[in-house]
Amino acid sequence: MSTSSQFLSRRSFGKAAAGLAAAAGVGSLGACSAGGGTASANTPLRIMAINHVWSQAIRRRLKEFESQVGRRVSMTLLTADQLSNSYNVKLNASGTDVDVMMIRALQDQLLFGRNGWLTDLTGLVKGEPGYDWPDFQDAPREVSVTGGKVLSVPVVTERPTLYYRKDLVESLGGPPRTLDHLMEMSLELADRDRKFFGFVGRGQRNGAVSQWSSFLYSFGGDFIVDGASGIGSPEAVAAYTYYGTLLARTGPPGATNMSLEQAMPVFAQGKAAFYVDADAIYSNFLDPKISTVGRTVGFAPFPAGPAGARPHNIPSWSLGINRFSLLRDEAWEFIRWASSPRMVAELQADGIPGARRSAWSDPRTLAAFPPELAATMRTNAKRGIGYDRPQVLQVGRSRDIVGRPLVAGILGERVAPVARDADAEFNDFLVRDNRHRES
C-alpha cells in the first residue's frame, strides 16, 4: 500500500472520525463547542513541542504530511519550562491557538485530563485496524489512559541503562547482573582519594526520584500501594538505604546536588565505573568532543534486586489534542501519521526509540544503536514498568516528599525514621491529591 493511501482524505476522515467516535460513545472530534468559531482553509495546524530529537526529525518530514492533508503546519519547539508555561496560559484561557500538544504523560496527563484540556482519542486509536493500537508496548500504552480514556499517544520511550567501563569490569566477570554485585564492584573499584568513583547517579532530591524508581521496584516496593503511601514499607526503606549507601560510599562528593547535568559528565570524563540513567543519553558517551570513555563504555540491563530486575519503561513524550482546538480532525490525522508503524520504524532506525512492538522486533530499526545497547533496551522494555514517579496530580510536590529519604541515605543519616516521616507526609498529600482529583 502506498504511503498516501494509508490516510483518508480530510473530508472522508471527518466522517470516519465521527463514526468511530460515536461507536465509542465519545462524540465527534471536529471543532470544540466550548471554544466556538471555525477554522478557515488558511488556518495552519499548530503544533507545540519540546525541542527534542523526535520533534526535530518530524519537523524535517512535515512537507510529506502537508501534502497529504492540504493544510500548512506550524510547529513551535520550546524548552520544557517554556512548554509548561505556554500550556498553562493557553489552556487556562481555553485557547484555540494550539492543536497538537507534545506532553509528558507521566507529569501532565492526570492534571490536564482532570481539567478537561485533552481530547478523548479512545474511539480513534482503537477503531482503526491499520493504526494497530495493541502494537504499542503495554507499559507506555497503559500510561496513555486516564479515567478509562486514551488521552495521548506515546511517541518517545525511555528506560534506565547501566553504563559501565568495559576495561574495568572485564577481570571481574563482566557487568553486574544483580544489585548486590553492583554494590560489591562499586566498592572494589572506587578510589575516592584519587577522585575515582565506583558509582555515580542522580542525588538531587526531586530529580533523583525517577531514576531511583527502578531500584524501588526491584526491591519489591512502589510509590503507592492500595491507594496509600508505599514509601515507608520495608521494601522502600531497603531501596532508599541501598541507593544512599551506594552513593555515600562509592560516589562523588556533593551527590545530593547532582541532577542529570552534573552526574553525566562524571562518567563521561572517565571518573566513575558505573552510572545508571536514561538510555536516551547514550550518544553523549560516544561523542569524543565531550567524552573520554567512548571506546570503553558498555551498556547492560538494569541489575536484579530481591524482587528481580524491574526497570521503568516510560513514554517520556506523548502527543495529545487540545480539546479547544478548531482543527481536531486534522490534529488526529497528524498524530496518526507521526505515530504510525511506518514512521515509528523510520525514526527508530535513526536512533529515536519509539513505543511500538513492531519497531522493537525489527532488527533494521535497531541498527542505529550499538548492538549491546539495542539488546539492553529490548530487555529493559520487556521487563519495564510504565511510570517512574508517583501517579498523582501534583507530581512535583510528590517528588519532593519521596526524595527526602533519598537525600538522608546519601548523607549517611538513618533512613528509617526519615522514611517514616515522609511516609506520613505522603499519605496526607495523597488524601488532598485524591480530593482534588475527584472534585
C-alpha positions as a printed NumPy array, in Angstrom:
array([[  0.   ,   0.   ,   0.   ],
       [  1.371,   3.446,  -0.862],
       [  2.028,   5.993,   1.861],
       [ -0.71 ,   8.308,   0.72 ],
       [ -3.295,   5.539,   0.541],
       [ -2.805,   4.789,   4.235],
       [ -4.576,   8.031,   5.107],
       [ -8.108,   9.145,   4.457],
       [ -8.823,  12.415,   2.728],
       [ -9.772,  15.258,   5.035],
       [-13.407,  15.12 ,   4.028],
       [-13.757,  11.355,   4.453],
       [-11.694,  11.452,   7.628],
       [-14.176,  13.747,   9.327],
       [-16.967,  11.273,   8.606],
       [-14.854,   8.328,   9.702],
       [-13.818,  10.1  ,  12.903],
       [-17.421,  10.891,  13.706],
       [-18.465,   7.295,  13.121],
       [-15.671,   5.846,  15.203],
       [-16.199,   8.331,  17.992],
       [-19.931,   7.712,  18.013],
       [-19.337,   3.983,  18.225],
       [-17.072,   4.584,  21.195],
       [-19.558,   6.943,  22.788],
       [-17.176,   9.892,  22.797],
       [-18.658,  12.183,  20.147],
       [-17.048,  13.57 ,  17.01 ],
       [-13.796,  15.482,  17.21 ],
       [-14.415,  18.443,  14.887],
       [-14.397,  21.937,  16.384],
       [-14.781,  22.36 ,  20.112],
       [-18.095,  23.818,  21.136],
       [-16.519,  25.322,  24.251],
       [-14.115,  27.374,  22.149],
       [-16.614,  28.272,  19.431],
       [-15.752,  29.512,  15.961],
       [-14.424,  27.743,  12.93 ],
       [-11.057,  27.478,  11.232],
       [-10.532,  28.767,   7.706],
       [ -8.71 ,  26.881,   4.985],
       [ -5.728,  29.161,   5.584],
       [ -5.51 ,  28.416,   9.292],
       [ -2.376,  26.356,   9.95 ],
       [ -2.381,  23.237,  12.089],
       [ -0.413,  24.406,  15.102],
       [  1.834,  22.016,  16.981],
       [  3.655,  22.845,  20.202],
       [  6.517,  20.531,  21.115],
       [  9.644,  20.163,  23.191],
       [ 12.895,  20.893,  21.367],
       [ 13.86 ,  17.23 ,  21.114],
       [ 15.425,  14.944,  18.532],
       [ 11.973,  13.433,  17.858],
       [ 10.296,  16.769,  17.133],
       [ 13.274,  17.912,  15.067],
       [ 13.045,  14.738,  12.975],
       [  9.287,  15.131,  12.493],
       [  9.654,  18.776,  11.508],
       [ 12.023,  17.747,   8.696],
       [  9.271,  15.465,   7.359],
       [  6.342,  17.882,   7.607],
       [  6.077,  18.549,   3.864],
       [  5.016,  14.933,   3.406],
       [  2.179,  15.413,   5.877],
       [  1.164,  18.813,   4.498],
       [  0.834,  17.345,   1.013],
       [ -1.472,  14.644,   2.356],
       [ -3.828,  16.896,   4.306],
       [ -3.646,  20.018,   2.147],
       [ -3.053,  22.277,   5.111],
       [  0.001,  24.195,   6.273],
       [  1.577,  23.102,   9.556],
       [  3.222,  25.43 ,  12.067],
       [  5.475,  23.676,  14.589],
       [  6.911,  25.554,  17.573],
       [  9.787,  23.981,  19.524],
       [ 10.332,  25.122,  23.11 ],
       [ 12.249,  24.17 ,  26.238],
       [ 10.408,  22.086,  28.832],
       [  9.823,  25.105,  31.067],
       [  8.625,  27.245,  28.16 ],
       [  6.286,  24.488,  27.037],
       [  4.768,  24.085,  30.507],
       [  4.284,  27.831,  30.892],
       [  2.673,  28.117,  27.45 ],
       [  0.226,  25.294,  28.162],
       [ -0.668,  26.84 ,  31.498],
       [ -1.513,  30.161,  29.875],
       [ -3.264,  28.866,  26.755],
       [ -5.277,  26.031,  28.273],
       [ -6.468,  28.   ,  31.284],
       [ -7.799,  30.535,  28.788],
       [ -9.442,  27.815,  26.623],
       [ -7.135,  28.938,  23.832],
       [ -7.702,  27.65 ,  20.318],
       [ -4.253,  28.62 ,  19.028],
       [ -2.662,  25.224,  19.66 ],
       [ -3.94 ,  21.962,  18.182],
       [ -1.418,  19.174,  18.809],
       [  0.413,  19.178,  22.13 ],
       [  3.582,  17.26 ,  22.943],
       [  3.202,  16.383,  26.621],
       [  4.855,  14.331,  29.35 ],
       [  2.103,  11.84 ,  30.065],
       [  3.545,  10.975,  33.48 ],
       [  3.901,  14.608,  34.512],
       [  0.966,  16.332,  32.813],
       [ -1.798,  13.955,  31.785],
       [ -3.641,  13.437,  35.075],
       [ -3.921,  17.179,  35.637],
       [ -4.724,  18.007,  32.009],
       [ -7.322,  15.237,  31.919],
       [ -8.927,  16.381,  35.156],
       [ -9.142,  19.925,  33.801],
       [-10.76 ,  18.728,  30.563],
       [ -7.949,  20.016,  28.371],
       [ -7.328,  16.839,  26.339],
       [ -9.486,  15.267,  23.637],
       [-10.619,  11.678,  24.155],
       [ -8.906,   9.57 ,  21.469],
       [-10.254,   6.183,  22.556],
       [-12.578,   5.547,  19.626],
       [ -9.897,   6.562,  17.125],
       [ -6.879,   4.65 ,  18.376],
       [ -8.937,   1.515,  18.928],
       [-11.263,   1.841,  15.948],
       [ -8.792,   1.825,  13.076],
       [ -7.272,  -1.61 ,  12.356],
       [ -4.47 ,  -0.092,  10.289],
       [ -3.377,   2.016,  13.235],
       [ -2.954,  -1.069,  15.458],
       [ -3.201,   0.298,  18.998],
       [ -2.24 ,  -3.106,  20.524],
       [  1.113,  -2.768,  18.714],
       [  2.156,  -0.207,  21.337],
       [  4.093,  -1.641,  24.262],
       [  1.985,  -2.409,  27.323],
       [  3.648,  -0.031,  29.776],
       [  3.571,   3.144,  27.624],
       [  0.083,   2.292,  26.34 ],
       [ -1.32 ,   1.94 ,  29.86 ],
       [  0.067,   5.336,  30.877],
       [ -1.823,   6.88 ,  27.961],
       [ -5.145,   6.051,  29.629],
       [ -6.686,   8.279,  32.299],
       [-10.123,   7.607,  33.705],
       [-10.67 ,   4.861,  31.145],
       [ -9.971,   7.226,  28.235],
       [ -6.982,   7.315,  25.897],
       [ -5.825,  10.933,  26.165],
       [ -2.428,  10.717,  24.497],
       [ -0.281,   8.58 ,  22.211],
       [  3.333,   7.767,  23.214],
       [  5.998,   8.726,  20.685],
       [  9.301,   8.569,  22.622],
       [ 10.197,   5.969,  25.238],
       [ 12.972,   5.757,  27.786],
       [ 14.461,   3.146,  30.108],
       [ 17.362,   3.147,  32.579],
       [ 20.619,   1.664,  31.358],
       [ 23.595,   0.537,  33.412],
       [ 26.524,   2.306,  31.784],
       [ 29.828,   0.686,  32.718],
       [ 33.511,   0.673,  31.915],
       [ 34.372,  -2.47 ,  29.965],
       [ 38.087,  -2.156,  30.703],
       [ 37.447,  -2.169,  34.456],
       [ 34.876,  -4.932,  34.841],
       [ 36.331,  -7.478,  32.425],
       [ 38.515,  -9.013,  35.13 ],
       [ 35.502,  -9.066,  37.484],
       [ 33.394, -11.269,  35.222],
       [ 31.622,  -8.581,  33.222],
       [ 28.922,  -6.107,  34.225],
       [ 26.92 ,  -6.818,  37.39 ],
       [ 23.669,  -8.702,  36.926],
       [ 22.373,  -8.053,  40.425],
       [ 22.269,  -5.015,  42.681],
       [ 24.372,  -6.9  ,  45.232],
       [ 27.069,  -7.347,  42.598],
       [ 26.787,  -3.685,  41.62 ],
       [ 27.471,  -2.697,  45.225],
       [ 30.397,  -5.108,  45.538],
       [ 32.036,  -3.994,  42.285],
       [ 31.476,  -0.306,  43.015],
       [ 33.141,  -0.653,  46.409],
       [ 36.034,  -2.602,  44.914],
       [ 36.691,  -0.182,  42.046],
       [ 36.234,   3.085,  43.928],
       [ 39.381,   5.046,  44.781],
       [ 37.949,   8.206,  46.204],
       [ 41.3  ,   9.529,  47.408],
       [ 42.266,   9.74 ,  43.731],
       [ 38.821,  11.062,  42.804],
       [ 37.705,   7.918,  41.013],
       [ 34.249,   6.682,  41.948],
       [ 32.601,   3.294,  41.854],
       [ 29.153,   4.655,  41.018],
       [ 27.678,   7.985,  40.019],
       [ 23.989,   8.799,  39.765],
       [ 21.434,  11.496,  40.409],
       [ 21.133,  12.503,  44.037],
       [ 19.188,  15.736,  43.913],
       [ 16.028,  15.4  ,  45.999],
       [ 13.402,  15.889,  43.281],
       [ 15.344,  14.909,  40.181],
       [ 16.687,  11.618,  41.553],
       [ 13.243,  10.096,  42.119],
       [ 12.696,   8.982,  38.52 ],
       [ 15.957,   7.016,  38.302],
       [ 15.594,   5.674,  41.85 ],
       [ 12.201,   4.225,  40.895],
       [ 13.837,   1.213,  39.225],
       [ 15.695,   0.456,  42.459],
       [ 12.409,   0.776,  44.378],
       [ 10.581,  -1.636,  42.069],
       [ 13.468,  -4.108,  42.067],
       [ 13.38 ,  -4.225,  45.852],
       [  9.657,  -5.058,  45.64 ],
       [  8.314,  -1.626,  46.572],
       [  6.18 ,   1.04 ,  44.931],
       [  5.28 ,   4.671,  45.484],
       [  1.605,   3.988,  46.147],
       [  0.131,   0.69 ,  47.38 ],
       [ -3.651,   0.236,  47.567],
       [ -4.172,   3.982,  47.398],
       [ -1.823,   4.761,  50.296],
       [  1.829,   5.688,  50.573],
       [  4.272,   2.852,  49.96 ],
       [  7.466,   4.74 ,  50.738],
       [  7.531,   3.663,  54.382],
       [  7.373,  -0.046,  53.578],
       [ 10.348,  -2.309,  54.403],
       [ 10.973,  -2.709,  50.681],
       [ 11.102,   1.05 ,  50.111],
       [ 13.342,   1.613,  53.138],
       [ 15.691,  -1.076,  51.81 ],
       [ 15.782,   0.642,  48.4  ],
       [ 16.443,   4.036,  49.991],
       [ 19.199,   2.565,  52.132],
       [ 20.806,   0.727,  49.236],
       [ 20.885,   3.719,  46.911],
       [ 22.066,   6.063,  49.647],
       [ 24.853,   3.693,  50.648],
       [ 25.924,   3.196,  47.04 ],
       [ 26.4  ,   6.928,  46.515],
       [ 27.648,   7.699,  50.039],
       [ 30.398,   5.058,  49.982],
       [ 31.368,   4.922,  46.313],
       [ 30.071,   8.135,  44.73 ],
       [ 31.439,  11.648,  44.299],
       [ 31.157,  14.337,  46.99 ],
       [ 28.169,  16.635,  46.712],
       [ 25.967,  13.89 ,  45.242],
       [ 22.835,  15.418,  46.789],
       [ 23.24 ,  18.348,  44.4  ],
       [ 23.59 ,  16.167,  41.324],
       [ 20.946,  16.111,  38.616],
       [ 21.455,  14.617,  35.158],
       [ 23.543,  17.604,  34.094],
       [ 26.029,  17.128,  36.952],
       [ 26.165,  13.325,  37.117],
       [ 26.554,  12.558,  33.418],
       [ 29.897,  14.389,  32.932],
       [ 31.469,  12.458,  35.825],
       [ 31.047,   9.211,  33.9  ],
       [ 31.758,  10.794,  30.514],
       [ 35.111,  12.074,  31.758],
       [ 36.2  ,   8.63 ,  32.964],
       [ 35.804,   9.325,  36.671],
       [ 33.342,   6.526,  37.54 ],
       [ 32.999,   2.814,  36.854],
       [ 29.186,   2.654,  36.787],
       [ 26.325,   5.024,  36.057],
       [ 22.569,   4.393,  35.869],
       [ 20.492,   6.812,  33.829],
       [ 18.259,   7.088,  30.765],
       [ 19.248,   5.137,  27.656],
       [ 18.334,   8.199,  25.595],
       [ 21.563,   9.947,  26.634],
       [ 23.902,   7.205,  25.382],
       [ 25.299,   9.256,  22.493],
       [ 26.916,  11.657,  24.971],
       [ 29.363,   8.916,  25.914],
       [ 30.277,   8.136,  22.312],
       [ 30.986,  11.74 ,  21.322],
       [ 34.757,  12.379,  21.546],
       [ 34.092,  16.111,  21.94 ],
       [ 32.567,  15.595,  25.385],
       [ 33.568,  12.056,  26.406],
       [ 36.803,  10.234,  27.103],
       [ 35.194,   6.8  ,  27.542],
       [ 33.783,   6.197,  24.056],
       [ 35.896,   3.115,  23.344],
       [ 35.406,   1.579,  26.767],
       [ 31.754,   2.327,  27.592],
       [ 29.435,  -0.671,  27.866],
       [ 25.663,  -0.981,  28.223],
       [ 23.861,  -3.51 ,  30.422],
       [ 20.283,  -4.165,  31.568],
       [ 19.198,  -2.887,  34.949],
       [ 20.505,  -5.326,  37.607],
       [ 18.148,  -7.571,  39.549],
       [ 17.225,  -6.828,  43.14 ],
       [ 15.364,  -9.017,  45.66 ],
       [ 12.208,  -8.744,  43.502],
       [ 14.068,  -9.243,  40.211],
       [ 15.058,  -6.697,  37.575],
       [ 12.171,  -4.239,  37.337],
       [ 13.243,  -1.095,  35.495],
       [ 10.882,   1.576,  34.303],
       [  9.884,   1.729,  30.626],
       [  8.149,   5.034,  30.176],
       [  6.745,   7.27 ,  27.462],
       [  8.961,  10.287,  28.048],
       [  6.919,  12.269,  25.482],
       [  3.463,  11.77 ,  24.013],
       [  1.042,  13.581,  21.718],
       [ -2.388,  14.848,  22.687],
       [ -5.023,  17.119,  21.148],
       [ -6.143,  20.363,  22.739],
       [ -9.872,  19.994,  23.452],
       [-10.396,  23.637,  22.448],
       [ -8.741,  23.195,  19.046],
       [-10.755,  24.119,  15.944],
       [ -8.785,  21.562,  13.896],
       [ -9.158,  18.433,  15.941],
       [ -9.763,  16.154,  12.962],
       [ -6.565,  17.365,  11.302],
       [ -4.76 ,  17.121,  14.642],
       [ -5.694,  13.448,  14.832],
       [ -4.511,  12.931,  11.269],
       [ -1.137,  14.333,  12.314],
       [ -0.9  ,  12.064,  15.349],
       [ -1.908,   9.057,  13.3  ],
       [  0.781,   9.891,  10.726],
       [  3.515,  10.72 ,  13.238],
       [  2.895,   7.603,  15.356],
       [  2.115,   5.178,  12.535],
       [  4.029,   1.875,  12.346],
       [  5.972,   3.162,   9.342],
       [  7.015,   6.451,  10.95 ],
       [  7.944,   4.88 ,  14.292],
       [ 10.133,   2.338,  12.496],
       [ 11.699,   5.061,  10.364],
       [ 12.525,   7.272,  13.343],
       [ 13.784,   4.39 ,  15.453],
       [ 16.128,   3.433,  12.62 ],
       [ 17.541,   6.945,  13.096],
       [ 18.169,   6.293,  16.789],
       [ 14.937,   7.633,  18.336],
       [ 13.317,   4.913,  20.486],
       [  9.574,   4.618,  19.921],
       [  6.752,   2.766,  21.653],
       [  5.668,   0.179,  19.07 ],
       [  6.447,  -3.521,  19.473],
       [  6.855,  -3.913,  15.718],
       [  9.739,  -1.443,  15.69 ],
       [ 11.492,  -3.166,  18.567],
       [ 11.167,  -6.579,  16.911],
       [ 12.649,  -5.377,  13.609],
       [ 16.477,  -5.612,  13.593],
       [ 16.645,  -2.874,  10.96 ],
       [ 15.158,  -0.321,  13.365],
       [ 17.816,  -1.065,  15.979],
       [ 20.8  ,  -0.754,  13.667],
       [ 21.385,   2.857,  14.711],
       [ 22.159,   1.793,  18.284],
       [ 25.315,  -0.011,  19.441],
       [ 24.428,  -3.747,  19.455],
       [ 24.925,  -4.118,  23.213],
       [ 22.705,  -1.099,  23.854],
       [ 19.997,  -2.353,  21.486],
       [ 19.887,  -5.681,  23.337],
       [ 19.811,  -3.847,  26.672],
       [ 16.946,  -1.62 ,  25.579],
       [ 14.883,  -4.576,  24.397],
       [ 15.466,  -6.444,  27.662],
       [ 14.552,  -3.454,  29.824],
       [ 11.477,  -2.744,  27.668],
       [ 10.171,  -6.291,  28.205],
       [ 10.642,  -6.036,  31.964],
       [  9.552,  -2.419,  32.217],
       [  7.027,  -0.694,  34.451],
       [  5.258,   2.238,  32.833],
       [  5.912,   5.01 ,  35.357],
       [  8.969,   6.414,  37.106],
       [  7.294,   8.804,  39.561],
       [  4.092,   8.865,  41.649],
       [  0.971,   8.959,  39.503],
       [ -0.686,  11.975,  41.099],
       [ -1.92 ,  15.413,  40.092],
       [  0.799,  17.413,  41.831],
       [  3.788,  15.436,  40.586],
       [  6.469,  17.961,  41.536],
       [  5.331,  18.167,  45.157],
       [  5.131,  14.38 ,  45.432],
       [  8.695,  14.004,  44.179],
       [  9.927,  16.429,  46.814],
       [  8.364,  14.285,  49.537],
       [  9.543,  10.97 ,  48.116],
       [ 13.048,  12.325,  47.588],
       [ 13.644,  13.305,  51.21 ],
       [ 14.727,   9.839,  52.476],
       [ 16.947,   9.552,  49.372],
       [ 18.928,  12.575,  50.479],
       [ 19.124,  11.258,  54.039],
       [ 20.626,   8.   ,  52.832],
       [ 23.239,   9.736,  50.69 ],
       [ 24.197,  11.945,  53.65 ],
       [ 24.7  ,   8.846,  55.804],
       [ 21.748,   9.527,  58.073],
       [ 19.43 ,   6.819,  59.393],
       [ 16.913,   6.266,  56.64 ],
       [ 14.118,   4.526,  58.563],
       [ 12.939,   7.49 ,  60.701],
       [ 13.138,   9.903,  57.761],
       [ 11.192,   7.455,  55.592],
       [  8.603,   7.098,  58.356],
       [  8.09 ,  10.864,  58.477],
       [  7.997,  11.136,  54.684],
       [  5.514,   8.261,  54.541],
       [  3.129,  10.112,  56.855],
       [  3.567,  13.32 ,  54.843],
       [  2.955,  11.466,  51.586],
       [ -0.197,   9.848,  52.97 ],
       [ -1.564,  13.288,  53.891],
       [ -0.589,  14.536,  50.448],
       [ -2.425,  11.638,  48.752],
       [ -5.617,  12.408,  50.662],
       [ -5.552,  16.014,  49.428],
       [ -4.484,  14.996,  45.925],
       [ -7.34 ,  12.495,  45.634],
       [ -9.83 ,  15.105,  46.803],
       [ -8.65 ,  17.481,  44.086],
       [ -8.787,  14.702,  41.526],
       [-12.371,  13.811,  42.386],
       [-13.615,  17.405,  42.603]])
